[in-house]
Amino acid sequence: MSSETTTTTTTTTTDAASRAASKRFEGLLTVRTKAIKGKGAWYWAHLEPILLPHPDTGLPKSVKLKCSLCHSLFSASNPSRTASEHLKRGTCSNFTSSLPSPLPISSITPSSNRKRPCSSNHSLPMIEYSHPLTLSGGKDDFSALAMFQDSVKKLKSPKTSPGPALSKDQVNSAFHLLFDWFYDSFGSVSLSALHHPKFQAFLTQVGLPTHLRRELSGPRLHSRFGEAKADSEARIRDAMFFQLASDGWKNAAAAAAAATHCFPLCCAEGEGFVKFLVNLPNGTSVFQKAFFTGGVDNSKYAEEVLWETVTAVTGTGVQRCVGIVADKFKAKALRNLEVQHHWMVNTSCQVQGFASLIKDFSRQLPLFRSVVEGCLKVGRAQEMDCGGGLIRVPSPKCDPLRNFHVVLPLLEDVLSCARVMQMVVMEDVFKVVCMEDPLAREVAGMVQSEGFWNELEAVYSLVKLVRGMVQDVEAERPLIGRCLPLWEELRGKVKEWCGKYNIVEGPVEKIVDKRFRKNYHPAWAAAFILDPLYLIKDASGKYLPPFKCLTREQEKDVDKLLTRLATREEAHVVLMELMKWRSEGLDPLYAQAVQMKQRDPVTGKMKVANPLSSRLVWETCLSEFKSLGKIAVRLIFLHATSCGFKSNWSFMRKISANKQSRVALERAQKMIYIAAHAKLERRDFSSEEEKDAELFAMSGSEDGMLAEVYADAPLV
């Protein structure tokens, strides 16, 4: 073999070893970083990975573990063994004395029975033993003994606190960041958490004062609240008009339904806890207020609260509030406000509209009744509990068809246990039970019937379909011009569902149409016609409003609504301009610019590149439509959902119900205002529970990556 070949082989081997060492080093660093944060073994606080270079090439050669206490080097092949032999067995002379925590039992070793003479400073002598100890409290007493001896050592050799004390400016800066974090996270982080002993120990360790209550509820709170309030009010004053969004008008049953994901999560915040947001034309929202209704749930009360909020925001210029969207369909309250104030458009939340379809299907579709009754029989047959009661059966007191959310877990469990149940009914033991128990015979027949499983799958598939629509609407927060296309999309999916499971379409379509009519508002059709986003290119190349997608009744609704929203003097002008808009539409170049889409990097879906362009076109390019344009810019910006963001402020109900002091209630409301303002500033609409679930999922994937690193890296 030539020297050149030998050199090449050596270089290749060296490079491979170098890459393996680097990979091993990076893996150990990652593990140590997570351990220091409290997510790994204790010994990583004292062992540090070291990458040793090759003396000739300088490339990474091997990985060692360095003891940060005595600076000794060890093999990195088995960190756990290194920790046991070097740290726990006392080989490291600095390990025991460096720990502020109690000494481990293994560190208490027998020694001679001599007593140490008292030192000149009259400190207590250390106790030594020449025989194995048997303490009255058992082996747990060794921990207490270790703590006692540690206290004696501290008295003998008092040590100053580590590191220099923080300056006054550093303390103030740290407090400023800490309190900003707490105010912004209020609701997900409780006030009592700041008094946790370990958090208090952390403050002491970094040199910060531990008494935070006065600081949290004093001038800092009032200052932060004043800043947030002033910012919100200034942004509302700058806007020519706005929409009021009200979220929380629901009863306890709806809250329970939301908690089981039958209804959207944003509604599960406790009975009667209502929050108000102000939606601005530039696409942002600001927090207005939140309060506890005390369980009062009637249309007149809702009407009064809604209008009081409008006047509180606008003062005398109430016409700046062009509409209200509420999460529960207070038909009478919203309609009354429209009748009294002709310029307003008040609609119900589309999230609630779609979610109510599940209740409609469960009450009106016979397929749901037969499937629910069958699953209840399966669940109540104790022999079919799939080995440990995995099927969740609702209480007999609850009507599952009127409260479908309580029976949905039952359907999921029966569907997931299908294979197990089909095996159980074939066993001889169950066949014997069937001879004596009529319910068991009936259950066995259902489990062996293909029709039962097809119907169950069909029901669950329809529920999943509607819940998927609810989640999409909740995430996208569409404007009201999107309502008609959304319901058409739902109808198309339901039609496909009927074809897939061989379901007669008529009764299902009737239920969907009934719910549509109950939630429908003429503003849906008007916004759909006026929004350039939905213009359709005709054969001549013009982009015209989609009147052909409306029914004759909806066309009449558009005329009536626009006439109502206009002043008496401009009503006929608006209708004339509407006819011109219908025949001429928008310049193709501008229409294409409005409808331009791009892929969302988070969801991967195609979304409108500039959502505000629809309104801007009316204010700039379509200035010839003077009367119609004033209505269009207000109408097409209205939101179709009231769920601005998700929060967890259920403790406010306890404060209000228990009649706490007025000062305490005021402080809590200020903290809520600051936290809500910060959430909307960050455009953070998700809940803490969703974020935690996402982070846990990411942690799982990271652990998998680390496992791959260790599997591929050779031991050095």
Disulfide bonds with the S-S distance in Angstrom:
none
